[in-house]
Amino acid sequence: MPEWILEVSDLNEYVRRTLAADPTLRSVRLRGEISNFKRHSSGHWYFTLKDDRCRISAVMFRQNAMRQSIRPMDGMSVVVSGQVSLYPESGTYQIYCENMRPDGVGTLYQQFEALKRKLQAEGLFDAARKQALPWRPRKIAVVTSLTGAGLHDIRRVSARRDPGVPLVLLPVQVQGAGAAEEIAAAIRHAGDLPEVDVIITGRGGGSMEDLWAFNEEIVARAIAESPVPVISAVGHETDVTISDFVADARASTPSNAAEMAVPDRREIIAGLRGMQQHLTDAAQTLLRERRLTLMTLQRRLTLHSPQQRIHGLQTRAAAQRARLNAAADALTPPLMHRIAMAQMRLDTAAERRVSLPQERLDRARARLAALNPAAVLERGYALVMDGTHVVGSAEAAQQREHMTLRFHDGSVRVAKEDSHGG
């Protein structure tokens, strides 16, 4: 009989299919406490669910995580629903969560939420009451563990950015019994120290239980009552505590807190140099503008001085006088010619006015003479008259016995002869 040897991948795939085929494991509702919670840059959630005896790996993919209304954290008791399966590459079985809701009255998460709601209702989280960080603090008080990595990070970053800003360490316990009281007392003491302008309080990462001192009410109220701004730097970026909500500023890590509190001296120097150059350029520009303005005013003053105005008026008057003389000289010959022509036209018109009536009179006399009967008689004609009436025809003459023949030099009376007598 041949020996049956499986590859690891074959076995894991067989187990995965077996788990997937089990209807009970396709839809599981599981209660447990979250630990080792990590939010991946892809948006997936990776964590462990545990109870008093056991634990199981869990994952919630991004499309499901985006639909959740809660913010998971270590120590939170939750109920998840999903499918149990095997991850073949690692050979570990885990639950693929689709939904999540809080669970577990009396858990750390419930205490966290209760205190959060209480302080929020009192207005301790309001942005209006938060103090602004100073531009460059004179001193920084650090409330943290003397042996923790957080203090080392704060010292290193602060010395790199500006070694001239002194740090005042107030060492405290950051976890365990009495830690919250020590932290609160140190924060109050730091607020009374002379020249302290900023307080940094926090610690490195850990579980929710490790960070719990910064979720205590006594620490939250000490931060809220501090006369100087407080930066909360607890755990890693994904860790959230009550101190973060109450503090005037929240840093993702202790190193980030030092970056927020201590300005970079190199940036300050570069900024000051830039400001110096800007002021120099502005002064030079202003000086050039003022010099140009002064030159303009000087030119205007010269142009509007009384002597200059008098000289200008004299020049203009001379020019006007020359133009008038030239115009007069240019106009005189044409005017004289026009006057002579007008005189000639006037004389001609006068002569015509005098001779025209005489001519008309002579023509009238000629016409009158031509029409005068005496002139006709002088040419040998005679006018036959019957008393005062002119006999104009032979028929009219036959009817008269006596007529008078009028010549230009006298008249002759004639009688009609008897036609029978000869």
VENMOZI-V200424 format. One record per backbone hydrogen bond with DSSP energy under -0.5 kcal/mol. CO is the residue of the C=O (numbers start at 0). NH is the residue of the N-H. E is the energy in kcal/mol with one decimal. If there is no record, write none. Layout:
co	nh	e
CO	NH	E
CO	NH	E
//
This chain:
co	nh	e
2	4	-0.8
6	10	-2.3
7	11	-2.8
8	12	-2.3
9	13	-2.2
10	14	-2.7
11	15	-2.5
12	16	-2.5
13	17	-2.2
14	18	-2.7
15	19	-2.4
16	20	-1.7
17	21	-0.7
18	21	-0.8
20	22	-0.7
21	24	-0.8
21	25	-0.6
22	25	-0.5
22	26	-0.6
24	83	-2.5
27	29	-0.5
27	81	-2.3
29	79	-2.9
31	77	-2.8
32	49	-1.6
33	74	-3.3
34	47	-2.4
37	39	-0.7
37	45	-2.7
39	42	-2.1
43	39	-2.6
44	59	-2.3
45	37	-2.7
46	57	-2.6
47	34	-1.8
48	55	-2.4
49	32	-2.7
53	50	-2.5
55	48	-2.6
56	94	-2.2
57	46	-2.1
58	96	-2.6
59	44	-3.0
60	63	-1.1
60	64	-2.7
61	65	-2.4
63	66	-1.1
64	67	-1.4
69	71	-0.6
72	75	-1.8
74	108	-0.8
75	33	-2.9
75	77	-0.6
76	102	-3.6
77	31	-2.1
78	100	-1.8
79	29	-3.0
80	97	-3.4
80	98	-1.5
81	27	-3.4
82	95	-3.1
84	93	-2.8
85	87	-0.9
86	89	-0.8
86	90	-2.1
86	91	-0.9
91	86	-3.1
92	56	-0.6
93	84	-2.6
93	95	-0.5
94	58	-1.9
94	96	-0.9
95	82	-1.8
98	80	-1.7
100	78	-2.7
103	106	-1.5
106	110	-2.0
107	111	-2.7
108	112	-2.8
109	113	-2.4
110	114	-2.4
111	115	-2.3
112	116	-2.5
113	117	-2.0
114	118	-2.6
115	119	-2.2
116	120	-2.1
117	121	-1.3
118	123	-2.1
119	122	-1.2
122	125	-1.1
125	128	-0.8
126	129	-1.0
137	165	-0.8
138	196	-2.1
138	197	-1.0
139	167	-3.2
140	142	-0.6
140	199	-3.1
141	143	-0.8
141	169	-2.9
142	201	-1.6
143	171	-1.8
147	151	-1.0
148	152	-2.2
149	153	-2.3
150	154	-2.5
151	155	-2.4
152	156	-2.5
153	157	-2.3
154	158	-2.5
155	159	-1.8
156	160	-2.2
157	161	-2.8
158	162	-0.5
160	264	-3.4
161	164	-1.7
163	165	-0.7
165	139	-2.0
166	168	-0.6
167	141	-3.0
168	170	-0.5
169	143	-0.8
175	178	-1.7
177	181	-1.9
178	182	-2.5
179	183	-2.5
180	184	-2.3
181	185	-2.3
182	186	-2.2
183	187	-2.0
184	188	-2.3
185	189	-2.7
186	190	-1.6
187	191	-0.6
188	191	-1.2
188	192	-0.6
189	192	-1.0
192	195	-1.2
194	138	-0.8
194	196	-0.6
196	228	-0.6
197	140	-2.6
198	200	-0.5
198	230	-3.3
199	142	-3.3
200	232	-2.7
202	234	-1.9
206	210	-1.9
208	211	-0.8
210	213	-1.7
211	214	-2.4
212	215	-1.0
213	242	-1.6
215	219	-1.9
216	220	-2.6
217	221	-1.5
218	222	-2.2
219	223	-2.2
220	224	-1.9
222	225	-1.1
228	198	-2.2
229	231	-0.5
229	247	-1.2
229	248	-1.5
230	200	-2.4
230	232	-0.5
231	250	-3.1
232	202	-1.3
232	234	-0.5
235	238	-1.0
240	243	-0.6
240	244	-1.0
241	245	-1.9
242	246	-2.5
248	231	-2.5
252	256	-1.8
253	257	-1.9
254	258	-1.9
255	259	-2.1
256	260	-2.2
257	261	-2.6
260	136	-0.6
260	262	-0.6
262	264	-0.5
263	267	-2.4
264	268	-3.0
265	269	-2.6
266	270	-2.7
267	271	-2.9
268	272	-2.7
269	273	-2.5
270	274	-2.7
271	275	-2.9
272	276	-2.9
273	277	-2.6
274	278	-2.9
275	279	-2.7
276	280	-2.9
277	281	-2.6
278	282	-2.8
279	283	-2.7
280	284	-2.6
281	285	-2.7
282	286	-2.7
283	287	-2.5
284	288	-2.5
285	289	-2.7
286	290	-2.5
287	291	-2.5
288	292	-2.4
289	293	-2.6
290	294	-2.5
291	295	-2.3
292	296	-2.6
293	297	-2.5
294	298	-2.3
295	299	-2.5
296	300	-2.8
297	301	-2.5
298	302	-2.6
299	303	-2.0
301	304	-0.9
304	308	-2.4
305	309	-2.9
306	310	-2.8
307	311	-2.5
308	312	-2.6
309	313	-2.9
310	314	-2.5
311	315	-2.5
312	316	-2.8
313	317	-2.7
314	318	-2.3
315	319	-2.6
316	320	-2.7
317	321	-2.6
318	322	-2.4
319	323	-2.5
320	324	-2.7
321	325	-2.7
322	326	-2.6
323	327	-2.9
324	328	-3.2
325	329	-2.5
326	330	-2.0
327	331	-1.9
328	332	-0.7
329	333	-0.6
330	334	-1.9
331	335	-2.7
332	336	-2.6
333	337	-2.6
334	338	-2.6
335	339	-2.7
336	340	-2.7
337	341	-2.3
338	342	-2.5
339	343	-2.4
340	344	-2.8
341	345	-2.4
342	346	-2.8
343	347	-2.9
344	348	-2.6
345	349	-2.5
346	350	-3.0
347	351	-2.7
348	352	-2.3
349	353	-1.8
350	354	-3.1
351	355	-2.2
352	356	-0.6
353	357	-0.8
354	358	-2.6
355	359	-2.4
356	360	-2.5
357	361	-2.9
358	362	-2.7
359	363	-2.3
360	364	-2.6
361	365	-2.7
362	366	-2.6
363	367	-2.7
364	368	-3.2
365	369	-2.7
366	370	-1.4
367	371	-0.6
368	371	-0.9
371	374	-0.5
371	375	-1.1
372	376	-2.5
373	377	-2.0
374	378	-0.7
375	378	-0.9
375	380	-1.1
376	379	-2.0
381	383	-0.6
382	384	-0.5
382	405	-2.9
383	390	-2.8
384	386	-0.5
384	403	-3.1
385	387	-0.8
385	388	-1.9
388	385	-3.7
389	391	-0.8
392	396	-1.6
393	397	-2.1
394	398	-0.8
396	399	-1.4
400	415	-2.7
402	413	-3.0
403	384	-3.2
403	405	-0.7
404	406	-0.6
404	411	-2.3
405	382	-2.8
406	409	-0.7
409	406	-4.0
411	404	-3.6
413	402	-2.2
416	418	-0.5
//
